[in-house]
């Protein structure tokens, strides 16, 4: 992560108790963000915002400039083992995997759920938005297989469309 204000290169390190933000040149801890569920995966944008996936299945958003969490997103799943999430390139939408193949999309600015849809028969193991933010790649296996790949697209009509290589368009609102 690059701090846009100071032009400092920073490294994010997740731990069981929070996030260490380390100066890449000196190795000194720049900031420590304490979280309840630890940090199993991290994503940053704008040089100050950090999304931290928790071991309990939620995602906490942090503003590294003020050392405070600014939002928390959760599927309220009692069976969550870890957080699988993705943030689109414009940092407007957060996709969070829930139980049994459910994916929840959240509006980051409004801090509310947009839509949810079951897209896989089992738990989602990996997700990623396309660079143009129109497609969400989701996988329910550890290894990618082109015959079982699924793509989810959200249109301006607020519908999620699920695409697989072997079928046609499915919709949910």
Helices and strands as residue ranges (DSSP letters): E 10-14, E 18-23, E 29-34, E 41-45, E 49-53, E 59-63, E 68-73, E 85-87, E 93-97, G 99-101, E 102-107, E 112-118, E 126-129, E 135-139, E 150-154, E 160-164, E 170-172
